[in-house]
Amino acid sequence: SLQAAGSFDVDAEGQPSGSLTLRATNWREMIAIARSSGQLPAPLADRLEDALGLLAGLSGRPEMLDVPLRFALGQTWLGPVPLGPAPNFRLR
């Protein structure tokens, strides 16, 4: 399962600011499905599984992944690490 909780505001330009926590249960199965369907190349899937495994291990529940995301300055952040542009929520 994949769940999200949190809140953020969206400015007039469609840029979010705030935070959201994603919880993925059995997240390794999600990666396996993406890999086997060809949507995620195997080398990238391996690296992603290793990195997310470290994050999941910090919680003491390796089958569950809690990822806090912060939206600020037009970017999506995982702690102090920028992940890339924040999604745009502008209605067209």
MOPAC internal coordinates of N, CA, C and O (Angstrom, degrees):
PM7 1SCF
backbone

  N    0.0000 0     0.00 0     0.00 0    0    0    0
  C    1.4528 1     0.00 0     0.00 0    1    0    0
  C    1.5196 1   108.76 1     0.00 0    2    1    0
  O    1.2310 1   121.39 1   -24.54 1    3    2    1
  N    1.3093 1   114.94 1   155.46 1    3    2    1
  C    1.4562 1   122.08 1   177.97 1    5    3    2
  C    1.5189 1   107.07 1  -131.61 1    6    5    3
  O    1.2310 1   120.71 1   -57.04 1    7    6    5
  N    1.3185 1   116.24 1   122.96 1    7    6    5
  C    1.4623 1   122.01 1  -179.46 1    9    7    6
  C    1.5184 1   109.41 1  -127.97 1   10    9    7
  O    1.2310 1   120.95 1   -24.50 1   11   10    9
  N    1.3233 1   115.79 1   155.50 1   11   10    9
  C    1.4595 1   121.58 1   176.94 1   13   11   10
  C    1.5193 1   109.12 1  -135.47 1   14   13   11
  O    1.2310 1   120.96 1   -37.86 1   15   14   13
  N    1.3233 1   115.77 1   142.14 1   15   14   13
  C    1.4571 1   121.41 1   176.95 1   17   15   14
  C    1.5225 1   107.99 1  -143.81 1   18   17   15
  O    1.2310 1   120.62 1   -33.78 1   19   18   17
  N    1.2962 1   116.42 1   146.22 1   19   18   17
  C    1.4575 1   121.21 1   178.08 1   21   19   18
  C    1.5121 1   110.30 1   144.31 1   22   21   19
  O    1.2310 1   121.23 1    10.17 1   23   22   21
  N    1.2861 1   115.25 1  -169.83 1   23   22   21
  C    1.4696 1   119.35 1   178.06 1   25   23   22
  C    1.5199 1   109.13 1  -151.57 1   26   25   23
  O    1.2310 1   122.17 1   -30.03 1   27   26   25
  N    1.3167 1   113.45 1   149.97 1   27   26   25
  C    1.4554 1   119.78 1   175.25 1   29   27   26
  C    1.5175 1   108.20 1  -153.87 1   30   29   27
  O    1.2310 1   121.24 1   -23.59 1   31   30   29
  N    1.3015 1   115.24 1   156.41 1   31   30   29
  C    1.4543 1   122.78 1   175.90 1   33   31   30
  C    1.5204 1   107.87 1  -101.94 1   34   33   31
  O    1.2310 1   121.00 1   -26.20 1   35   34   33
  N    1.3134 1   115.69 1   153.80 1   35   34   33
  C    1.4584 1   121.43 1   177.63 1   37   35   34
  C    1.5245 1   107.45 1  -120.97 1   38   37   35
  O    1.2310 1   120.47 1   -53.94 1   39   38   37
  N    1.3421 1   116.71 1   126.06 1   39   38   37
  C    1.4645 1   119.89 1  -179.40 1   41   39   38
  C    1.5340 1   110.57 1   -81.64 1   42   41   39
  O    1.2310 1   120.72 1     0.78 1   43   42   41
  N    1.3063 1   116.23 1  -179.22 1   43   42   41
  C    1.4642 1   121.63 1  -176.98 1   45   43   42
  C    1.5277 1   112.68 1   -63.30 1   46   45   43
  O    1.2310 1   120.19 1   158.07 1   47   46   45
  N    1.3225 1   117.25 1   -21.93 1   47   46   45
  C    1.4605 1   121.83 1   178.74 1   49   47   46
  C    1.5259 1   112.73 1   -88.57 1   50   49   47
  O    1.2310 1   120.50 1   178.73 1   51   50   49
  N    1.3365 1   116.65 1    -1.27 1   51   50   49
  C    1.4640 1   120.63 1   179.74 1   53   51   50
  C    1.5153 1   114.35 1    87.95 1   54   53   51
  O    1.2310 1   120.08 1  -171.54 1   55   54   53
  N    1.3423 1   117.45 1     8.46 1   55   54   53
  C    1.4601 1   121.48 1  -178.82 1   57   55   54
  C    1.5245 1   110.80 1   -88.95 1   58   57   55
  O    1.2310 1   120.30 1   -51.11 1   59   58   57
  N    1.3494 1   117.03 1   128.89 1   59   58   57
  C    1.4562 1   120.06 1   179.07 1   61   59   58
  C    1.5245 1   111.89 1   -83.51 1   62   61   59
  O    1.2310 1   121.25 1   -27.52 1   63   62   61
  N    1.3258 1   115.21 1   152.48 1   63   62   61
  C    1.4676 1   121.58 1   169.08 1   65   63   62
  C    1.5230 1   106.49 1  -141.34 1   66   65   63
  O    1.2310 1   121.02 1   -49.52 1   67   66   65
  N    1.3166 1   115.65 1   130.48 1   67   66   65
  C    1.4575 1   121.70 1  -176.99 1   69   67   66
  C    1.5207 1   109.25 1   143.01 1   70   69   67
  O    1.2310 1   120.92 1    21.84 1   71   70   69
  N    1.3242 1   115.85 1  -158.16 1   71   70   69
  C    1.4596 1   118.30 1  -177.23 1   73   71   70
  C    1.5225 1   111.27 1  -140.33 1   74   73   71
  O    1.2310 1   121.90 1   -21.52 1   75   74   73
  N    1.3103 1   113.96 1   158.48 1   75   74   73
  C    1.4549 1   122.86 1  -177.72 1   77   75   74
  C    1.5261 1   106.77 1  -147.71 1   78   77   75
  O    1.2310 1   120.42 1   -45.05 1   79   78   77
  N    1.3166 1   116.80 1   134.95 1   79   78   77
  C    1.4518 1   120.53 1   175.86 1   81   79   78
  C    1.5191 1   108.64 1  -110.66 1   82   81   79
  O    1.2310 1   121.03 1   -54.39 1   83   82   81
  N    1.3206 1   115.64 1   125.61 1   83   82   81
  C    1.4588 1   121.49 1   176.93 1   85   83   82
  C    1.5192 1   108.29 1   -98.79 1   86   85   83
  O    1.2310 1   120.80 1   -46.99 1   87   86   85
  N    1.3237 1   116.08 1   133.01 1   87   86   85
  C    1.4637 1   121.31 1   175.80 1   89   87   86
  C    1.5215 1   107.88 1  -119.03 1   90   89   87
  O    1.2310 1   121.07 1   -59.11 1   91   90   89
  N    1.3154 1   115.56 1   120.89 1   91   90   89
  C    1.4607 1   121.86 1   178.29 1   93   91   90
  C    1.5237 1   108.60 1  -116.71 1   94   93   91
  O    1.2310 1   120.97 1   -59.92 1   95   94   93
  N    1.3235 1   115.75 1   120.08 1   95   94   93
  C    1.4560 1   121.63 1   176.41 1   97   95   94
  C    1.5236 1   107.95 1   -99.51 1   98   97   95
  O    1.2310 1   120.62 1   -44.72 1   99   98   97
  N    1.3116 1   116.41 1   135.28 1   99   98   97
  C    1.4684 1   122.46 1  -174.28 1  101   99   98
  C    1.5307 1   111.13 1    58.48 1  102  101   99
  O    1.2310 1   121.19 1  -135.77 1  103  102  101
  N    1.3083 1   115.33 1    44.23 1  103  102  101
  C    1.4516 1   122.27 1  -175.49 1  105  103  102
  C    1.5260 1   112.75 1   -64.26 1  106  105  103
  O    1.2310 1   120.22 1   152.07 1  107  106  105
  N    1.3244 1   117.19 1   -27.93 1  107  106  105
  C    1.4695 1   119.13 1   178.15 1  109  107  106
  C    1.5308 1   110.65 1   -63.71 1  110  109  107
  O    1.2310 1   120.59 1   145.13 1  111  110  109
  N    1.3157 1   116.48 1   -34.87 1  111  110  109
  C    1.4717 1   120.16 1   177.13 1  113  111  110
  C    1.5257 1   110.58 1   -65.51 1  114  113  111
  O    1.2310 1   120.33 1   144.34 1  115  114  113
  N    1.3378 1   116.98 1   -35.66 1  115  114  113
  C    1.4666 1   120.38 1   177.89 1  117  115  114
  C    1.5262 1   110.47 1   -62.54 1  118  117  115
  O    1.2310 1   120.83 1   137.21 1  119  118  117
  N    1.3207 1   116.03 1   -42.79 1  119  118  117
  C    1.4611 1   119.86 1   178.69 1  121  119  118
  C    1.5253 1   109.93 1   -66.11 1  122  121  119
  O    1.2310 1   120.13 1   139.08 1  123  122  121
  N    1.3224 1   117.35 1   -40.92 1  123  122  121
  C    1.4635 1   120.80 1   179.43 1  125  123  122
  C    1.5279 1   111.35 1   -61.70 1  126  125  123
  O    1.2310 1   120.32 1   139.66 1  127  126  125
  N    1.3237 1   117.00 1   -40.34 1  127  126  125
  C    1.4687 1   121.03 1   178.29 1  129  127  126
  C    1.5243 1   110.22 1   -65.09 1  130  129  127
  O    1.2310 1   120.68 1   134.85 1  131  130  129
  N    1.3430 1   116.30 1   -45.15 1  131  130  129
  C    1.4687 1   119.86 1   179.20 1  133  131  130
  C    1.5247 1   110.56 1   -62.70 1  134  133  131
  O    1.2310 1   120.32 1   141.49 1  135  134  133
  N    1.3251 1   116.99 1   -38.51 1  135  134  133
  C    1.4663 1   120.91 1   178.81 1  137  135  134
  C    1.5256 1   110.75 1   -66.56 1  138  137  135
  O    1.2310 1   120.25 1   130.17 1  139  138  137
  N    1.3206 1   117.13 1   -49.83 1  139  138  137
  C    1.4722 1   120.35 1  -175.37 1  141  139  138
  C    1.5308 1   112.43 1   -68.58 1  142  141  139
  O    1.2310 1   120.46 1   154.91 1  143  142  141
  N    1.3466 1   116.72 1   -25.09 1  143  142  141
  C    1.4618 1   119.38 1   178.64 1  145  143  142
  C    1.5285 1   112.23 1   -84.20 1  146  145  143
  O    1.2310 1   120.56 1   172.65 1  147  146  145
  N    1.3306 1   116.53 1    -7.35 1  147  146  145
  C    1.4550 1   120.22 1  -179.95 1  149  147  146
  C    1.5186 1   113.94 1    86.31 1  150  149  147
  O    1.2310 1   119.96 1  -176.33 1  151  150  149
  N    1.3185 1   117.68 1     3.67 1  151  150  149
  C    1.4622 1   121.06 1  -179.39 1  153  151  150
  C    1.5230 1   112.75 1   -79.89 1  154  153  151
  O    1.2310 1   120.84 1   161.73 1  155  154  153
  N    1.3326 1   116.00 1   -18.27 1  155  154  153
  C    1.4600 1   121.33 1   179.95 1  157  155  154
  C    1.5302 1   107.56 1  -132.98 1  158  157  155
  O    1.2310 1   119.98 1   -65.15 1  159  158  157
  N    1.3238 1   117.64 1   114.85 1  159  158  157
  C    1.4670 1   119.79 1  -179.51 1  161  159  158
  C    1.5323 1   111.00 1   -59.22 1  162  161  159
  O    1.2310 1   120.49 1   -36.83 1  163  162  161
  N    1.3252 1   116.68 1   143.17 1  163  162  161
  C    1.4649 1   122.16 1  -175.40 1  165  163  162
  C    1.5289 1   113.49 1   -53.74 1  166  165  163
  O    1.2310 1   118.72 1   134.14 1  167  166  165
  N    1.3431 1   120.04 1   -45.86 1  167  166  165
  C    1.4746 1   118.32 1  -179.68 1  169  167  166
  C    1.5379 1   112.20 1   -61.60 1  170  169  167
  O    1.2310 1   120.42 1   140.05 1  171  170  169
  N    1.3235 1   116.80 1   -39.95 1  171  170  169
  C    1.4594 1   120.21 1   178.48 1  173  171  170
  C    1.5268 1   110.39 1   -68.72 1  174  173  171
  O    1.2310 1   120.22 1   139.92 1  175  174  173
  N    1.3153 1   117.19 1   -40.08 1  175  174  173
  C    1.4697 1   121.30 1   178.62 1  177  175  174
  C    1.5234 1   110.46 1   -60.77 1  178  177  175
  O    1.2310 1   120.38 1   139.31 1  179  178  177
  N    1.3289 1   116.89 1   -40.69 1  179  178  177
  C    1.4707 1   120.58 1   178.90 1  181  179  178
  C    1.5237 1   111.29 1   -62.89 1  182  181  179
  O    1.2310 1   120.80 1   133.68 1  183  182  181
  N    1.3318 1   116.07 1   -46.32 1  183  182  181
  C    1.4762 1   119.88 1  -179.89 1  185  183  182
  C    1.5230 1   111.11 1   -65.17 1  186  185  183
  O    1.2310 1   120.76 1   139.17 1  187  186  185
  N    1.3408 1   116.15 1   -40.83 1  187  186  185
  C    1.4547 1   120.59 1   179.31 1  189  187  186
  C    1.5198 1   110.87 1   -64.14 1  190  189  187
  O    1.2310 1   120.57 1   137.55 1  191  190  189
  N    1.3193 1   116.51 1   -42.45 1  191  190  189
  C    1.4665 1   120.09 1   179.64 1  193  191  190
  C    1.5279 1   111.25 1   -63.76 1  194  193  191
  O    1.2310 1   120.38 1   139.96 1  195  194  193
  N    1.3273 1   116.88 1   -40.04 1  195  194  193
  C    1.4635 1   120.08 1   177.56 1  197  195  194
  C    1.5216 1   111.47 1   -63.30 1  198  197  195
  O    1.2310 1   120.47 1   132.39 1  199  198  197
  N    1.3322 1   116.71 1   -47.61 1  199  198  197
  C    1.4686 1   120.92 1  -177.97 1  201  199  198
  C    1.5251 1   111.43 1   -64.96 1  202  201  199
  O    1.2310 1   120.57 1   134.08 1  203  202  201
  N    1.3260 1   116.52 1   -45.92 1  203  202  201
  C    1.4632 1   119.42 1  -179.82 1  205  203  202
  C    1.5218 1   111.32 1   -69.30 1  206  205  203
  O    1.2310 1   120.39 1   150.64 1  207  206  205
  N    1.3305 1   116.85 1   -29.36 1  207  206  205
  C    1.4591 1   120.24 1   175.77 1  209  207  206
  C    1.5224 1   111.45 1   -62.11 1  210  209  207
  O    1.2310 1   120.69 1   141.65 1  211  210  209
  N    1.3283 1   116.30 1   -38.35 1  211  210  209
  C    1.4654 1   119.77 1   176.03 1  213  211  210
  C    1.5226 1   111.16 1   -63.37 1  214  213  211
  O    1.2310 1   120.55 1   135.30 1  215  214  213
  N    1.3266 1   116.55 1   -44.70 1  215  214  213
  C    1.4630 1   120.30 1   178.88 1  217  215  214
  C    1.5255 1   111.39 1   -63.14 1  218  217  215
  O    1.2310 1   120.57 1   135.22 1  219  218  217
  N    1.3096 1   116.51 1   -44.78 1  219  218  217
  C    1.4652 1   120.46 1  -179.08 1  221  219  218
  C    1.5231 1   110.84 1   -65.08 1  222  221  219
  O    1.2310 1   120.20 1   143.57 1  223  222  221
  N    1.3203 1   117.23 1   -36.43 1  223  222  221
  C    1.4566 1   120.86 1   179.64 1  225  223  222
  C    1.5090 1   113.32 1   -64.12 1  226  225  223
  O    1.2310 1   120.22 1   152.55 1  227  226  225
  N    1.3183 1   117.18 1   -27.45 1  227  226  225
  C    1.4650 1   120.62 1   179.27 1  229  227  226
  C    1.5187 1   112.06 1   -65.34 1  230  229  227
  O    1.2310 1   120.32 1   152.08 1  231  230  229
  N    1.3333 1   116.99 1   -27.92 1  231  230  229
  C    1.4628 1   120.62 1  -178.00 1  233  231  230
  C    1.5216 1   112.15 1   -82.02 1  234  233  231
  O    1.2310 1   120.25 1   165.42 1  235  234  233
  N    1.3374 1   117.12 1   -14.58 1  235  234  233
  C    1.4568 1   119.85 1  -177.04 1  237  235  234
  C    1.5197 1   113.09 1    85.87 1  238  237  235
  O    1.2310 1   120.31 1   177.55 1  239  238  237
  N    1.3380 1   117.01 1    -2.45 1  239  238  237
  C    1.4616 1   121.63 1   178.20 1  241  239  238
  C    1.5294 1   107.26 1  -126.77 1  242  241  239
  O    1.2310 1   120.04 1   -91.33 1  243  242  241
  N    1.3317 1   117.54 1    88.67 1  243  242  241
  C    1.4584 1   119.88 1  -172.44 1  245  243  242
  C    1.5231 1   115.21 1   -65.79 1  246  245  243
  O    1.2310 1   119.54 1   164.28 1  247  246  245
  N    1.3239 1   118.49 1   -15.72 1  247  246  245
  C    1.4683 1   120.16 1   178.50 1  249  247  246
  C    1.5292 1   112.00 1   -85.30 1  250  249  247
  O    1.2310 1   120.76 1   170.28 1  251  250  249
  N    1.3383 1   116.14 1    -9.72 1  251  250  249
  C    1.4586 1   120.77 1  -178.83 1  253  251  250
  C    1.5266 1   109.52 1  -120.14 1  254  253  251
  O    1.2310 1   121.37 1   -44.60 1  255  254  253
  N    1.3077 1   114.99 1   135.40 1  255  254  253
  C    1.4551 1   121.00 1  -178.61 1  257  255  254
  C    1.5246 1   108.54 1  -119.66 1  258  257  255
  O    1.2310 1   120.42 1   -58.05 1  259  258  257
  N    1.3255 1   116.80 1   121.95 1  259  258  257
  C    1.4610 1   122.63 1   174.30 1  261  259  258
  C    1.5180 1   107.62 1  -111.87 1  262  261  259
  O    1.2310 1   120.80 1   -62.82 1  263  262  261
  N    1.3243 1   116.08 1   117.18 1  263  262  261
  C    1.4611 1   121.19 1  -176.51 1  265  263  262
  C    1.5259 1   109.09 1  -120.25 1  266  265  263
  O    1.2310 1   120.36 1   -69.60 1  267  266  265
  N    1.3386 1   116.92 1   110.40 1  267  266  265
  C    1.4604 1   119.50 1   176.31 1  269  267  266
  C    1.5262 1   110.57 1   -83.11 1  270  269  267
  O    1.2310 1   120.67 1   -55.62 1  271  270  269
  N    1.3096 1   116.32 1   124.38 1  271  270  269
  C    1.4508 1   122.07 1   177.78 1  273  271  270
  C    1.5176 1   109.16 1  -112.28 1  274  273  271
  O    1.2310 1   120.89 1   -39.06 1  275  274  273
  N    1.3123 1   115.90 1   140.94 1  275  274  273
  C    1.4638 1   121.06 1   177.34 1  277  275  274
  C    1.5153 1   107.28 1  -122.31 1  278  277  275
  O    1.2310 1   121.28 1   -43.13 1  279  278  277
  N    1.3170 1   115.16 1   136.87 1  279  278  277
  C    1.4639 1   121.36 1   177.09 1  281  279  278
  C    1.5194 1   108.19 1  -109.55 1  282  281  279
  O    1.2310 1   120.77 1   -58.22 1  283  282  281
  N    1.3269 1   116.14 1   121.78 1  283  282  281
  C    1.4617 1   121.06 1   180.00 1  285  283  282
  C    1.5278 1   108.96 1  -161.10 1  286  285  283
  O    1.2310 1   120.84 1   -33.81 1  287  286  285
  N    1.3134 1   116.00 1   146.19 1  287  286  285
  C    1.4647 1   122.18 1   174.93 1  289  287  286
  C    1.5276 1   112.48 1    55.75 1  290  289  287
  O    1.2310 1   120.65 1  -147.65 1  291  290  289
  N    1.3418 1   116.36 1    32.35 1  291  290  289
  C    1.4504 1   120.49 1   178.76 1  293  291  290
  C    1.5170 1   114.34 1    76.53 1  294  293  291
  O    1.2310 1   120.20 1  -171.89 1  295  294  293
  N    1.3287 1   117.23 1     8.11 1  295  294  293
  C    1.4623 1   122.55 1  -177.04 1  297  295  294
  C    1.5262 1   111.00 1  -120.92 1  298  297  295
  O    1.2310 1   121.04 1   -20.83 1  299  298  297
  N    1.3341 1   115.62 1   159.17 1  299  298  297
  C    1.4570 1   122.89 1   171.00 1  301  299  298
  C    1.5162 1   106.55 1  -105.37 1  302  301  299
  O    1.2310 1   120.50 1   -49.12 1  303  302  301
  N    1.3344 1   116.64 1   130.88 1  303  302  301
  C    1.4564 1   122.21 1  -174.96 1  305  303  302
  C    1.5263 1   110.98 1  -121.84 1  306  305  303
  O    1.2310 1   120.71 1   -38.24 1  307  306  305
  N    1.3108 1   116.25 1   141.76 1  307  306  305
  C    1.4573 1   123.59 1   168.31 1  309  307  306
  C    1.5141 1   104.59 1  -112.25 1  310  309  307
  O    1.2310 1   120.78 1   -82.40 1  311  310  309
  N    1.3319 1   116.12 1    97.60 1  311  310  309
  C    1.4628 1   119.93 1  -171.70 1  313  311  310
  C    1.5166 1   108.16 1    62.61 1  314  313  311
  O    1.2310 1   119.82 1    50.08 1  315  314  313
  N    1.3311 1   117.95 1  -129.92 1  315  314  313
  C    1.4630 1   120.51 1  -179.93 1  317  315  314
  C    1.5355 1   113.83 1   -86.24 1  318  317  315
  O    1.2310 1   120.46 1  -177.81 1  319  318  317
  N    1.3266 1   116.73 1     2.19 1  319  318  317
  C    1.4625 1   120.83 1  -174.39 1  321  319  318
  C    1.5281 1   110.84 1   -98.43 1  322  321  319
  O    1.2310 1   119.71 1   -60.74 1  323  322  321
  N    1.3424 1   118.16 1   119.26 1  323  322  321
  C    1.4656 1   119.88 1   176.18 1  325  323  322
  C    1.5272 1   109.86 1   -73.84 1  326  325  323
  O    1.2310 1   120.69 1   -50.03 1  327  326  325
  N    1.3288 1   116.28 1   129.97 1  327  326  325
  C    1.4618 1   121.45 1   179.79 1  329  327  326
  C    1.5185 1   112.64 1   -93.75 1  330  329  327
  O    1.2310 1   120.82 1   156.74 1  331  330  329
  N    1.3184 1   116.04 1   -23.26 1  331  330  329
  C    1.4546 1   120.36 1  -178.20 1  333  331  330
  C    1.5053 1   110.50 1   146.45 1  334  333  331
  O    1.2310 1   120.17 1     7.13 1  335  334  333
  N    1.3249 1   117.28 1  -172.87 1  335  334  333
  C    1.4590 1   120.91 1  -177.71 1  337  335  334
  C    1.5376 1   111.22 1   -61.31 1  338  337  335
  O    1.2310 1   121.60 1   -36.55 1  339  338  337
  N    1.3240 1   114.54 1   143.45 1  339  338  337
  C    1.4677 1   120.00 1   174.62 1  341  339  338
  C    1.5093 1   108.82 1   -72.45 1  342  341  339
  O    1.2310 1   120.17 1   -29.28 1  343  342  341
  N    1.3221 1   117.28 1   150.72 1  343  342  341
  C    1.4688 1   118.63 1   177.23 1  345  343  342
  C    1.5198 1   110.03 1   -64.42 1  346  345  343
  O    1.2310 1   120.67 1   -29.24 1  347  346  345
  N    1.3042 1   116.33 1   150.76 1  347  346  345
  C    1.4630 1   121.08 1   177.14 1  349  347  346
  C    1.5104 1   108.98 1   -99.06 1  350  349  347
  O    1.2310 1   120.47 1   -52.59 1  351  350  349
  N    1.3190 1   116.70 1   127.41 1  351  350  349
  C    1.4489 1   122.58 1  -176.90 1  353  351  350
  C    1.5217 1   112.33 1  -107.25 1  354  353  351
  O    1.2310 1   120.13 1  -153.80 1  355  354  353
  N    1.3179 1   117.37 1    26.20 1  355  354  353
  C    1.4471 1   121.05 1  -179.60 1  357  355  354
  C    1.5293 1   109.57 1   -72.45 1  358  357  355
  O    1.2310 1   120.81 1   -49.38 1  359  358  357
  N    1.3137 1   116.05 1   130.62 1  359  358  357
  C    1.4497 1   121.23 1   175.37 1  361  359  358
  C    1.5116 1   108.34 1   -81.55 1  362  361  359
  O    1.2310 1   120.50 1   -42.59 1  363  362  361
  N    1.3088 1   116.65 1   137.41 1  363  362  361
  C    1.4681 1   119.96 1  -179.18 1  365  363  362
  C    1.4958 1   110.15 1  -112.00 1  366  365  363
  O    1.2310 1   120.10 1   180.00 1  367  366  365

